[in-house]
Amino acid sequence: MPNWELRNCCHHDQVVFLVTIGVFTVVILALWRTFIITPFKLITVFLHEASHAIACKLTCGEFISKVLM
């Protein structure tokens, strides 16, 4: 039978990790449409699209161009 009680569920390090993720999430959502986050969003999009290009080359596909807007 499963134990649905949450007593003693998390160690100190796990609580710190979850709180850190929560704080980062709130900060990013609060600053999402500001100029502060824009460089990070551009880097993220570039790395994401670069991974598509790498996957294309690894599967013998043809990569024509990359345009970031």
PDB file of N, CA, C, O and CB in Angstrom:
ATOM      1  N   MET A   1       0.846  -1.172   0.000  1.00  0.00           N
ATOM      2  CA  MET A   1       0.000   0.000   0.000  1.00  0.00           C
ATOM      3  C   MET A   1       0.897   1.244   0.000  1.00  0.00           C
ATOM      4  O   MET A   1       1.831   1.329   0.798  1.00  0.00           O
ATOM      5  CB  MET A   1      -0.966  -0.007   1.226  1.00  0.00           C
ATOM      6  N   PRO A   2       0.622   2.208  -0.889  1.00  0.00           N
ATOM      7  CA  PRO A   2       1.464   3.399  -0.958  1.00  0.00           C
ATOM      8  C   PRO A   2       1.313   4.282   0.268  1.00  0.00           C
ATOM      9  O   PRO A   2       0.264   4.327   0.911  1.00  0.00           O
ATOM     10  CB  PRO A   2       1.136   4.193  -2.200  1.00  0.00           C
ATOM     11  N   ASN A   3       2.387   4.975   0.566  1.00  0.00           N
ATOM     12  CA  ASN A   3       2.399   5.916   1.683  1.00  0.00           C
ATOM     13  C   ASN A   3       2.218   7.330   1.116  1.00  0.00           C
ATOM     14  O   ASN A   3       3.136   7.870   0.498  1.00  0.00           O
ATOM     15  CB  ASN A   3       3.735   5.800   2.516  1.00  0.00           C
ATOM     16  N   TRP A   4       1.054   7.920   1.320  1.00  0.00           N
ATOM     17  CA  TRP A   4       0.753   9.237   0.763  1.00  0.00           C
ATOM     18  C   TRP A   4       1.073  10.373   1.724  1.00  0.00           C
ATOM     19  O   TRP A   4       0.823  11.533   1.398  1.00  0.00           O
ATOM     20  CB  TRP A   4      -0.698   9.305   0.372  1.00  0.00           C
ATOM     21  N   GLU A   5       1.608  10.078   2.875  1.00  0.00           N
ATOM     22  CA  GLU A   5       1.986  11.126   3.813  1.00  0.00           C
ATOM     23  C   GLU A   5       3.298  11.754   3.369  1.00  0.00           C
ATOM     24  O   GLU A   5       4.187  11.068   2.865  1.00  0.00           O
ATOM     25  CB  GLU A   5       2.107  10.566   5.248  1.00  0.00           C
ATOM     26  N   LEU A   6       3.410  13.044   3.555  1.00  0.00           N
ATOM     27  CA  LEU A   6       4.605  13.745   3.104  1.00  0.00           C
ATOM     28  C   LEU A   6       5.591  14.028   4.229  1.00  0.00           C
ATOM     29  O   LEU A   6       6.511  14.828   4.061  1.00  0.00           O
ATOM     30  CB  LEU A   6       4.217  15.034   2.445  1.00  0.00           C
ATOM     31  N   ARG A   7       5.409  13.388   5.354  1.00  0.00           N
ATOM     32  CA  ARG A   7       6.361  13.571   6.446  1.00  0.00           C
ATOM     33  C   ARG A   7       7.704  12.969   6.054  1.00  0.00           C
ATOM     34  O   ARG A   7       7.768  11.875   5.494  1.00  0.00           O
ATOM     35  CB  ARG A   7       5.834  12.930   7.755  1.00  0.00           C
ATOM     36  N   ASN A   8       8.753  13.683   6.350  1.00  0.00           N
ATOM     37  CA  ASN A   8      10.124  13.226   6.067  1.00  0.00           C
ATOM     38  C   ASN A   8      10.326  12.895   4.593  1.00  0.00           C
ATOM     39  O   ASN A   8      11.055  11.963   4.254  1.00  0.00           O
ATOM     40  CB  ASN A   8      10.455  12.000   6.913  1.00  0.00           C
ATOM     41  N   CYS A   9       9.679  13.663   3.720  1.00  0.00           N
ATOM     42  CA  CYS A   9       9.792  13.357   2.293  1.00  0.00           C
ATOM     43  C   CYS A   9      11.062  13.921   1.677  1.00  0.00           C
ATOM     44  O   CYS A   9      11.606  13.343   0.736  1.00  0.00           O
ATOM     45  CB  CYS A   9       8.591  13.893   1.551  1.00  0.00           C
ATOM     46  N   CYS A  10      11.534  15.034   2.192  1.00  0.00           N
ATOM     47  CA  CYS A  10      12.643  15.705   1.525  1.00  0.00           C
ATOM     48  C   CYS A  10      13.770  16.006   2.503  1.00  0.00           C
ATOM     49  O   CYS A  10      13.540  16.392   3.649  1.00  0.00           O
ATOM     50  CB  CYS A  10      12.165  16.994   0.862  1.00  0.00           C
ATOM     51  N   HIS A  11      14.991  15.820   2.018  1.00  0.00           N
ATOM     52  CA  HIS A  11      16.166  16.186   2.797  1.00  0.00           C
ATOM     53  C   HIS A  11      16.426  17.679   2.610  1.00  0.00           C
ATOM     54  O   HIS A  11      15.805  18.318   1.761  1.00  0.00           O
ATOM     55  CB  HIS A  11      17.410  15.341   2.373  1.00  0.00           C
ATOM     56  N   HIS A  12      17.326  18.226   3.388  1.00  0.00           N
ATOM     57  CA  HIS A  12      17.629  19.658   3.328  1.00  0.00           C
ATOM     58  C   HIS A  12      18.051  20.073   1.920  1.00  0.00           C
ATOM     59  O   HIS A  12      17.577  21.088   1.410  1.00  0.00           O
ATOM     60  CB  HIS A  12      18.733  20.014   4.336  1.00  0.00           C
ATOM     61  N   ASP A  13      18.936  19.303   1.287  1.00  0.00           N
ATOM     62  CA  ASP A  13      19.414  19.640  -0.053  1.00  0.00           C
ATOM     63  C   ASP A  13      18.277  19.638  -1.071  1.00  0.00           C
ATOM     64  O   ASP A  13      18.261  20.470  -1.978  1.00  0.00           O
ATOM     65  CB  ASP A  13      20.500  18.661  -0.486  1.00  0.00           C
ATOM     66  N   GLN A  14      17.336  18.721  -0.934  1.00  0.00           N
ATOM     67  CA  GLN A  14      16.206  18.663  -1.857  1.00  0.00           C
ATOM     68  C   GLN A  14      15.295  19.880  -1.685  1.00  0.00           C
ATOM     69  O   GLN A  14      14.797  20.426  -2.670  1.00  0.00           O
ATOM     70  CB  GLN A  14      15.407  17.369  -1.641  1.00  0.00           C
ATOM     71  N   VAL A  15      15.081  20.297  -0.461  1.00  0.00           N
ATOM     72  CA  VAL A  15      14.258  21.487  -0.202  1.00  0.00           C
ATOM     73  C   VAL A  15      14.939  22.723  -0.777  1.00  0.00           C
ATOM     74  O   VAL A  15      14.285  23.558  -1.400  1.00  0.00           O
ATOM     75  CB  VAL A  15      14.008  21.668   1.321  1.00  0.00           C
ATOM     76  N   VAL A  16      16.243  22.845  -0.573  1.00  0.00           N
ATOM     77  CA  VAL A  16      16.992  23.979  -1.115  1.00  0.00           C
ATOM     78  C   VAL A  16      16.890  23.986  -2.635  1.00  0.00           C
ATOM     79  O   VAL A  16      16.690  25.042  -3.237  1.00  0.00           O
ATOM     80  CB  VAL A  16      18.476  23.924  -0.671  1.00  0.00           C
ATOM     81  N   PHE A  17      17.025  22.828  -3.257  1.00  0.00           N
ATOM     82  CA  PHE A  17      16.928  22.730  -4.714  1.00  0.00           C
ATOM     83  C   PHE A  17      15.550  23.177  -5.198  1.00  0.00           C
ATOM     84  O   PHE A  17      15.459  23.970  -6.136  1.00  0.00           O
ATOM     85  CB  PHE A  17      17.210  21.289  -5.176  1.00  0.00           C
ATOM     86  N   LEU A  18      14.485  22.689  -4.582  1.00  0.00           N
ATOM     87  CA  LEU A  18      13.126  23.039  -4.997  1.00  0.00           C
ATOM     88  C   LEU A  18      12.831  24.525  -4.790  1.00  0.00           C
ATOM     89  O   LEU A  18      12.190  25.153  -5.633  1.00  0.00           O
ATOM     90  CB  LEU A  18      12.113  22.199  -4.227  1.00  0.00           C
ATOM     91  N   VAL A  19      13.293  25.084  -3.682  1.00  0.00           N
ATOM     92  CA  VAL A  19      13.093  26.516  -3.434  1.00  0.00           C
ATOM     93  C   VAL A  19      13.856  27.342  -4.462  1.00  0.00           C
ATOM     94  O   VAL A  19      13.341  28.344  -4.957  1.00  0.00           O
ATOM     95  CB  VAL A  19      13.541  26.892  -2.005  1.00  0.00           C
ATOM     96  N   THR A  20      15.083  26.930  -4.786  1.00  0.00           N
ATOM     97  CA  THR A  20      15.882  27.637  -5.787  1.00  0.00           C
ATOM     98  C   THR A  20      15.187  27.627  -7.140  1.00  0.00           C
ATOM     99  O   THR A  20      15.107  28.663  -7.800  1.00  0.00           O
ATOM    100  CB  THR A  20      17.274  27.008  -5.906  1.00  0.00           C
ATOM    101  N   ILE A  21      14.685  26.476  -7.560  1.00  0.00           N
ATOM    102  CA  ILE A  21      13.970  26.382  -8.834  1.00  0.00           C
ATOM    103  C   ILE A  21      12.735  27.276  -8.808  1.00  0.00           C
ATOM    104  O   ILE A  21      12.439  27.949  -9.795  1.00  0.00           O
ATOM    105  CB  ILE A  21      13.569  24.918  -9.132  1.00  0.00           C
ATOM    106  N   GLY A  22      12.017  27.289  -7.697  1.00  0.00           N
ATOM    107  CA  GLY A  22      10.835  28.144  -7.570  1.00  0.00           C
ATOM    108  C   GLY A  22      11.170  29.621  -7.678  1.00  0.00           C
ATOM    109  O   GLY A  22      10.474  30.373  -8.360  1.00  0.00           O
ATOM    110  N   VAL A  23      12.239  30.039  -7.006  1.00  0.00           N
ATOM    111  CA  VAL A  23      12.649  31.446  -7.047  1.00  0.00           C
ATOM    112  C   VAL A  23      13.080  31.834  -8.459  1.00  0.00           C
ATOM    113  O   VAL A  23      12.688  32.891  -8.954  1.00  0.00           O
ATOM    114  CB  VAL A  23      13.797  31.708  -6.047  1.00  0.00           C
ATOM    115  N   PHE A  24      13.884  30.988  -9.114  1.00  0.00           N
ATOM    116  CA  PHE A  24      14.298  31.271 -10.486  1.00  0.00           C
ATOM    117  C   PHE A  24      13.094  31.377 -11.413  1.00  0.00           C
ATOM    118  O   PHE A  24      13.057  32.249 -12.281  1.00  0.00           O
ATOM    119  CB  PHE A  24      15.252  30.187 -10.988  1.00  0.00           C
ATOM    120  N   THR A  25      12.118  30.509 -11.241  1.00  0.00           N
ATOM    121  CA  THR A  25      10.920  30.537 -12.081  1.00  0.00           C
ATOM    122  C   THR A  25      10.162  31.844 -11.908  1.00  0.00           C
ATOM    123  O   THR A  25       9.748  32.456 -12.893  1.00  0.00           O
ATOM    124  CB  THR A  25      10.006  29.354 -11.751  1.00  0.00           C
ATOM    125  N   VAL A  26       9.979  32.274 -10.679  1.00  0.00           N
ATOM    126  CA  VAL A  26       9.262  33.528 -10.417  1.00  0.00           C
ATOM    127  C   VAL A  26      10.027  34.719 -10.991  1.00  0.00           C
ATOM    128  O   VAL A  26       9.425  35.605 -11.597  1.00  0.00           O
ATOM    129  CB  VAL A  26       9.042  33.719  -8.900  1.00  0.00           C
ATOM    130  N   VAL A  27      11.341  34.748 -10.809  1.00  0.00           N
ATOM    131  CA  VAL A  27      12.150  35.863 -11.319  1.00  0.00           C
ATOM    132  C   VAL A  27      12.104  35.911 -12.840  1.00  0.00           C
ATOM    133  O   VAL A  27      11.933  36.984 -13.418  1.00  0.00           O
ATOM    134  CB  VAL A  27      13.608  35.739 -10.838  1.00  0.00           C
ATOM    135  N   ILE A  28      12.254  34.765 -13.493  1.00  0.00           N
ATOM    136  CA  ILE A  28      12.228  34.732 -14.955  1.00  0.00           C
ATOM    137  C   ILE A  28      10.863  35.158 -15.481  1.00  0.00           C
ATOM    138  O   ILE A  28      10.784  35.925 -16.441  1.00  0.00           O
ATOM    139  CB  ILE A  28      12.577  33.329 -15.469  1.00  0.00           C
ATOM    140  N   LEU A  29       9.790  34.672 -14.865  1.00  0.00           N
ATOM    141  CA  LEU A  29       8.453  35.073 -15.307  1.00  0.00           C
ATOM    142  C   LEU A  29       8.209  36.565 -15.081  1.00  0.00           C
ATOM    143  O   LEU A  29       7.552  37.211 -15.897  1.00  0.00           O
ATOM    144  CB  LEU A  29       7.388  34.255 -14.574  1.00  0.00           C
ATOM    145  N   ALA A  30       8.723  37.111 -13.999  1.00  0.00           N
ATOM    146  CA  ALA A  30       8.543  38.539 -13.723  1.00  0.00           C
ATOM    147  C   ALA A  30       9.320  39.406 -14.710  1.00  0.00           C
ATOM    148  O   ALA A  30       8.875  40.499 -15.063  1.00  0.00           O
ATOM    149  CB  ALA A  30       8.983  38.860 -12.295  1.00  0.00           C
ATOM    150  N   LEU A  31      10.475  38.923 -15.156  1.00  0.00           N
ATOM    151  CA  LEU A  31      11.330  39.706 -16.053  1.00  0.00           C
ATOM    152  C   LEU A  31      11.224  39.283 -17.515  1.00  0.00           C
ATOM    153  O   LEU A  31      12.024  39.729 -18.338  1.00  0.00           O
ATOM    154  CB  LEU A  31      12.762  39.595 -15.610  1.00  0.00           C
ATOM    155  N   TRP A  32      10.256  38.435 -17.858  1.00  0.00           N
ATOM    156  CA  TRP A  32      10.206  37.809 -19.182  1.00  0.00           C
ATOM    157  C   TRP A  32      10.190  38.819 -20.323  1.00  0.00           C
ATOM    158  O   TRP A  32      10.879  38.608 -21.321  1.00  0.00           O
ATOM    159  CB  TRP A  32       8.991  36.928 -19.282  1.00  0.00           C
ATOM    160  N   ARG A  33       9.446  39.887 -20.218  1.00  0.00           N
ATOM    161  CA  ARG A  33       9.318  40.852 -21.316  1.00  0.00           C
ATOM    162  C   ARG A  33      10.230  42.073 -21.137  1.00  0.00           C
ATOM    163  O   ARG A  33       9.940  43.140 -21.678  1.00  0.00           O
ATOM    164  CB  ARG A  33       7.870  41.309 -21.433  1.00  0.00           C
ATOM    165  N   THR A  34      11.301  41.932 -20.401  1.00  0.00           N
ATOM    166  CA  THR A  34      12.224  43.045 -20.205  1.00  0.00           C
ATOM    167  C   THR A  34      13.499  42.814 -21.006  1.00  0.00           C
ATOM    168  O   THR A  34      13.764  41.708 -21.479  1.00  0.00           O
ATOM    169  CB  THR A  34      12.552  43.224 -18.709  1.00  0.00           C
ATOM    170  N   PHE A  35      14.278  43.873 -21.148  1.00  0.00           N
ATOM    171  CA  PHE A  35      15.533  43.778 -21.895  1.00  0.00           C
ATOM    172  C   PHE A  35      16.577  42.936 -21.168  1.00  0.00           C
ATOM    173  O   PHE A  35      17.552  42.509 -21.785  1.00  0.00           O
ATOM    174  CB  PHE A  35      16.088  45.165 -22.154  1.00  0.00           C
ATOM    175  N   ILE A  36      16.398  42.692 -19.892  1.00  0.00           N
ATOM    176  CA  ILE A  36      17.373  41.927 -19.108  1.00  0.00           C
ATOM    177  C   ILE A  36      17.415  40.468 -19.562  1.00  0.00           C
ATOM    178  O   ILE A  36      18.490  39.873 -19.632  1.00  0.00           O
ATOM    179  CB  ILE A  36      17.036  42.004 -17.607  1.00  0.00           C
ATOM    180  N   ILE A  37      16.268  39.895 -19.867  1.00  0.00           N
ATOM    181  CA  ILE A  37      16.180  38.481 -20.238  1.00  0.00           C
ATOM    182  C   ILE A  37      16.418  38.259 -21.731  1.00  0.00           C
ATOM    183  O   ILE A  37      16.727  37.140 -22.140  1.00  0.00           O
ATOM    184  CB  ILE A  37      14.817  37.925 -19.848  1.00  0.00           C
ATOM    185  N   THR A  38      16.281  39.303 -22.555  1.00  0.00           N
ATOM    186  CA  THR A  38      16.381  39.151 -24.009  1.00  0.00           C
ATOM    187  C   THR A  38      17.666  38.462 -24.463  1.00  0.00           C
ATOM    188  O   THR A  38      17.573  37.557 -25.293  1.00  0.00           O
ATOM    189  CB  THR A  38      16.286  40.499 -24.663  1.00  0.00           C
ATOM    190  N   PRO A  39      18.852  38.819 -23.985  1.00  0.00           N
ATOM    191  CA  PRO A  39      20.057  38.106 -24.438  1.00  0.00           C
ATOM    192  C   PRO A  39      20.021  36.612 -24.110  1.00  0.00           C
ATOM    193  O   PRO A  39      20.486  35.790 -24.900  1.00  0.00           O
ATOM    194  CB  PRO A  39      21.292  38.731 -23.808  1.00  0.00           C
ATOM    195  N   PHE A  40      19.478  36.268 -22.963  1.00  0.00           N
ATOM    196  CA  PHE A  40      19.394  34.856 -22.586  1.00  0.00           C
ATOM    197  C   PHE A  40      18.414  34.108 -23.483  1.00  0.00           C
ATOM    198  O   PHE A  40      18.649  32.953 -23.838  1.00  0.00           O
ATOM    199  CB  PHE A  40      18.973  34.719 -21.118  1.00  0.00           C
ATOM    200  N   LYS A  41      17.312  34.770 -23.849  1.00  0.00           N
ATOM    201  CA  LYS A  41      16.351  34.141 -24.751  1.00  0.00           C
ATOM    202  C   LYS A  41      16.970  33.933 -26.130  1.00  0.00           C
ATOM    203  O   LYS A  41      16.752  32.895 -26.754  1.00  0.00           O
ATOM    204  CB  LYS A  41      15.073  34.994 -24.862  1.00  0.00           C
ATOM    205  N   LEU A  42      17.740  34.910 -26.611  1.00  0.00           N
ATOM    206  CA  LEU A  42      18.387  34.778 -27.918  1.00  0.00           C
ATOM    207  C   LEU A  42      19.412  33.648 -27.919  1.00  0.00           C
ATOM    208  O   LEU A  42      19.484  32.877 -28.876  1.00  0.00           O
ATOM    209  CB  LEU A  42      19.060  36.094 -28.312  1.00  0.00           C
ATOM    210  N   ILE A  43      20.196  33.547 -26.866  1.00  0.00           N
ATOM    211  CA  ILE A  43      21.170  32.456 -26.766  1.00  0.00           C
ATOM    212  C   ILE A  43      20.459  31.112 -26.737  1.00  0.00           C
ATOM    213  O   ILE A  43      20.902  30.157 -27.375  1.00  0.00           O
ATOM    214  CB  ILE A  43      22.047  32.621 -25.508  1.00  0.00           C
ATOM    215  N   THR A  44      19.358  31.037 -26.000  1.00  0.00           N
ATOM    216  CA  THR A  44      18.599  29.792 -25.910  1.00  0.00           C
ATOM    217  C   THR A  44      18.045  29.393 -27.264  1.00  0.00           C
ATOM    218  O   THR A  44      18.131  28.228 -27.652  1.00  0.00           O
ATOM    219  CB  THR A  44      17.465  29.929 -24.901  1.00  0.00           C
ATOM    220  N   VAL A  45      17.477  30.348 -27.985  1.00  0.00           N
ATOM    221  CA  VAL A  45      16.924  30.052 -29.315  1.00  0.00           C
ATOM    222  C   VAL A  45      18.036  29.628 -30.261  1.00  0.00           C
ATOM    223  O   VAL A  45      17.865  28.684 -31.033  1.00  0.00           O
ATOM    224  CB  VAL A  45      16.173  31.280 -29.887  1.00  0.00           C
ATOM    225  N   PHE A  46      19.175  30.315 -30.211  1.00  0.00           N
ATOM    226  CA  PHE A  46      20.290  29.950 -31.085  1.00  0.00           C
ATOM    227  C   PHE A  46      20.766  28.525 -30.815  1.00  0.00           C
ATOM    228  O   PHE A  46      20.966  27.753 -31.753  1.00  0.00           O
ATOM    229  CB  PHE A  46      21.448  30.930 -30.903  1.00  0.00           C
ATOM    230  N   LEU A  47      20.949  28.170 -29.546  1.00  0.00           N
ATOM    231  CA  LEU A  47      21.397  26.816 -29.213  1.00  0.00           C
ATOM    232  C   LEU A  47      20.361  25.770 -29.618  1.00  0.00           C
ATOM    233  O   LEU A  47      20.719  24.682 -30.068  1.00  0.00           O
ATOM    234  CB  LEU A  47      21.688  26.708 -27.715  1.00  0.00           C
ATOM    235  N   HIS A  48      19.083  26.097 -29.460  1.00  0.00           N
ATOM    236  CA  HIS A  48      18.021  25.174 -29.851  1.00  0.00           C
ATOM    237  C   HIS A  48      18.061  24.926 -31.359  1.00  0.00           C
ATOM    238  O   HIS A  48      18.011  23.781 -31.808  1.00  0.00           O
ATOM    239  CB  HIS A  48      16.641  25.727 -29.434  1.00  0.00           C
ATOM    240  N   GLU A  49      18.152  26.001 -32.131  1.00  0.00           N
ATOM    241  CA  GLU A  49      18.179  25.856 -33.589  1.00  0.00           C
ATOM    242  C   GLU A  49      19.482  25.208 -34.057  1.00  0.00           C
ATOM    243  O   GLU A  49      19.481  24.463 -35.037  1.00  0.00           O
ATOM    244  CB  GLU A  49      18.000  27.224 -34.266  1.00  0.00           C
ATOM    245  N   ALA A  50      20.588  25.482 -33.372  1.00  0.00           N
ATOM    246  CA  ALA A  50      21.855  24.836 -33.718  1.00  0.00           C
ATOM    247  C   ALA A  50      21.770  23.336 -33.492  1.00  0.00           C
ATOM    248  O   ALA A  50      22.362  22.562 -34.245  1.00  0.00           O
ATOM    249  CB  ALA A  50      23.008  25.429 -32.897  1.00  0.00           C
ATOM    250  N   SER A  51      21.042  22.916 -32.464  1.00  0.00           N
ATOM    251  CA  SER A  51      20.883  21.474 -32.233  1.00  0.00           C
ATOM    252  C   SER A  51      20.088  20.827 -33.358  1.00  0.00           C
ATOM    253  O   SER A  51      20.345  19.676 -33.712  1.00  0.00           O
ATOM    254  CB  SER A  51      20.191  21.216 -30.885  1.00  0.00           C
ATOM    255  N   HIS A  52      19.118  21.554 -33.929  1.00  0.00           N
ATOM    256  CA  HIS A  52      18.403  21.032 -35.096  1.00  0.00           C
ATOM    257  C   HIS A  52      19.358  20.868 -36.279  1.00  0.00           C
ATOM    258  O   HIS A  52      19.304  19.865 -36.991  1.00  0.00           O
ATOM    259  CB  HIS A  52      17.231  21.967 -35.479  1.00  0.00           C
ATOM    260  N   ALA A  53      20.232  21.855 -36.485  1.00  0.00           N
ATOM    261  CA  ALA A  53      21.191  21.781 -37.585  1.00  0.00           C
ATOM    262  C   ALA A  53      22.160  20.621 -37.385  1.00  0.00           C
ATOM    263  O   ALA A  53      22.490  19.925 -38.345  1.00  0.00           O
ATOM    264  CB  ALA A  53      21.964  23.099 -37.712  1.00  0.00           C
ATOM    265  N   ILE A  54      22.615  20.406 -36.171  1.00  0.00           N
ATOM    266  CA  ILE A  54      23.524  19.290 -35.883  1.00  0.00           C
ATOM    267  C   ILE A  54      22.826  17.960 -36.118  1.00  0.00           C
ATOM    268  O   ILE A  54      23.406  17.046 -36.705  1.00  0.00           O
ATOM    269  CB  ILE A  54      24.041  19.367 -34.435  1.00  0.00           C
ATOM    270  N   ALA A  55      21.587  17.847 -35.663  1.00  0.00           N
ATOM    271  CA  ALA A  55      20.830  16.608 -35.892  1.00  0.00           C
ATOM    272  C   ALA A  55      20.624  16.370 -37.375  1.00  0.00           C
ATOM    273  O   ALA A  55      20.662  15.227 -37.831  1.00  0.00           O
ATOM    274  CB  ALA A  55      19.471  16.661 -35.176  1.00  0.00           C
ATOM    275  N   CYS A  56      20.409  17.424 -38.127  1.00  0.00           N
ATOM    276  CA  CYS A  56      20.243  17.304 -39.581  1.00  0.00           C
ATOM    277  C   CYS A  56      21.520  16.766 -40.214  1.00  0.00           C
ATOM    278  O   CYS A  56      21.466  15.859 -41.044  1.00  0.00           O
ATOM    279  CB  CYS A  56      19.869  18.669 -40.206  1.00  0.00           C
ATOM    280  N   LYS A  57      22.659  17.314 -39.832  1.00  0.00           N
ATOM    281  CA  LYS A  57      23.937  16.849 -40.389  1.00  0.00           C
ATOM    282  C   LYS A  57      24.248  15.408 -39.974  1.00  0.00           C
ATOM    283  O   LYS A  57      24.772  14.632 -40.773  1.00  0.00           O
ATOM    284  CB  LYS A  57      25.074  17.774 -39.941  1.00  0.00           C
ATOM    285  N   LEU A  58      23.931  15.054 -38.739  1.00  0.00           N
ATOM    286  CA  LEU A  58      24.203  13.695 -38.263  1.00  0.00           C
ATOM    287  C   LEU A  58      23.349  12.649 -38.969  1.00  0.00           C
ATOM    288  O   LEU A  58      23.724  11.479 -39.038  1.00  0.00           O
ATOM    289  CB  LEU A  58      23.970  13.613 -36.769  1.00  0.00           C
ATOM    290  N   THR A  59      22.208  13.069 -39.489  1.00  0.00           N
ATOM    291  CA  THR A  59      21.332  12.133 -40.202  1.00  0.00           C
ATOM    292  C   THR A  59      21.446  12.308 -41.709  1.00  0.00           C
ATOM    293  O   THR A  59      20.547  11.924 -42.458  1.00  0.00           O
ATOM    294  CB  THR A  59      19.877  12.323 -39.765  1.00  0.00           C
ATOM    295  N   CYS A  60      22.571  12.898 -42.154  1.00  0.00           N
ATOM    296  CA  CYS A  60      22.888  13.081 -43.576  1.00  0.00           C
ATOM    297  C   CYS A  60      21.891  13.981 -44.290  1.00  0.00           C
ATOM    298  O   CYS A  60      21.644  13.813 -45.484  1.00  0.00           O
ATOM    299  CB  CYS A  60      22.938  11.740 -44.270  1.00  0.00           C
ATOM    300  N   GLY A  61      21.329  14.918 -43.578  1.00  0.00           N
ATOM    301  CA  GLY A  61      20.421  15.882 -44.190  1.00  0.00           C
ATOM    302  C   GLY A  61      21.188  17.070 -44.723  1.00  0.00           C
ATOM    303  O   GLY A  61      22.406  17.159 -44.571  1.00  0.00           O
ATOM    304  N   GLU A  62      20.466  17.983 -45.349  1.00  0.00           N
ATOM    305  CA  GLU A  62      21.085  19.173 -45.918  1.00  0.00           C
ATOM    306  C   GLU A  62      20.633  20.399 -45.131  1.00  0.00           C
ATOM    307  O   GLU A  62      19.438  20.625 -44.940  1.00  0.00           O
ATOM    308  CB  GLU A  62      20.729  19.321 -47.424  1.00  0.00           C
ATOM    309  N   PHE A  63      21.593  21.172 -44.685  1.00  0.00           N
ATOM    310  CA  PHE A  63      21.326  22.384 -43.917  1.00  0.00           C
ATOM    311  C   PHE A  63      21.533  23.570 -44.842  1.00  0.00           C
ATOM    312  O   PHE A  63      22.635  23.778 -45.350  1.00  0.00           O
ATOM    313  CB  PHE A  63      22.247  22.484 -42.651  1.00  0.00           C
ATOM    314  N   ILE A  64      20.477  24.354 -45.066  1.00  0.00           N
ATOM    315  CA  ILE A  64      20.557  25.446 -46.032  1.00  0.00           C
ATOM    316  C   ILE A  64      20.903  26.770 -45.350  1.00  0.00           C
ATOM    317  O   ILE A  64      21.892  27.405 -45.715  1.00  0.00           O
ATOM    318  CB  ILE A  64      19.235  25.577 -46.791  1.00  0.00           C
ATOM    319  N   SER A  65      20.117  27.190 -44.380  1.00  0.00           N
ATOM    320  CA  SER A  65      20.405  28.456 -43.702  1.00  0.00           C
ATOM    321  C   SER A  65      19.724  28.492 -42.343  1.00  0.00           C
ATOM    322  O   SER A  65      18.878  27.659 -42.020  1.00  0.00           O
ATOM    323  CB  SER A  65      19.949  29.653 -44.560  1.00  0.00           C
ATOM    324  N   LYS A  66      20.126  29.490 -41.558  1.00  0.00           N
ATOM    325  CA  LYS A  66      19.524  29.697 -40.238  1.00  0.00           C
ATOM    326  C   LYS A  66      19.215  31.183 -40.111  1.00  0.00           C
ATOM    327  O   LYS A  66      20.080  32.028 -40.340  1.00  0.00           O
ATOM    328  CB  LYS A  66      20.478  29.204 -39.074  1.00  0.00           C
ATOM    329  N   VAL A  67      17.978  31.494 -39.745  1.00  0.00           N
ATOM    330  CA  VAL A  67      17.567  32.878 -39.559  1.00  0.00           C
ATOM    331  C   VAL A  67      16.930  32.997 -38.184  1.00  0.00           C
ATOM    332  O   VAL A  67      15.983  32.278 -37.866  1.00  0.00           O
ATOM    333  CB  VAL A  67      16.581  33.339 -40.681  1.00  0.00           C
ATOM    334  N   LEU A  68      17.455  33.908 -37.370  1.00  0.00           N
ATOM    335  CA  LEU A  68      16.877  34.174 -36.052  1.00  0.00           C
ATOM    336  C   LEU A  68      16.207  35.533 -36.083  1.00  0.00           C
ATOM    337  O   LEU A  68      16.817  36.524 -36.484  1.00  0.00           O
ATOM    338  CB  LEU A  68      17.959  34.117 -34.932  1.00  0.00           C
ATOM    339  N   MET A  69      14.953  35.581 -35.662  1.00  0.00           N
ATOM    340  CA  MET A  69      14.219  36.855 -35.652  1.00  0.00           C
ATOM    341  C   MET A  69      13.820  37.198 -34.251  1.00  0.00           C
ATOM    342  O   MET A  69      13.192  38.233 -34.024  1.00  0.00           O
ATOM    343  CB  MET A  69      12.981  36.797 -36.554  1.00  0.00           C
TER     344      MET A  69
END
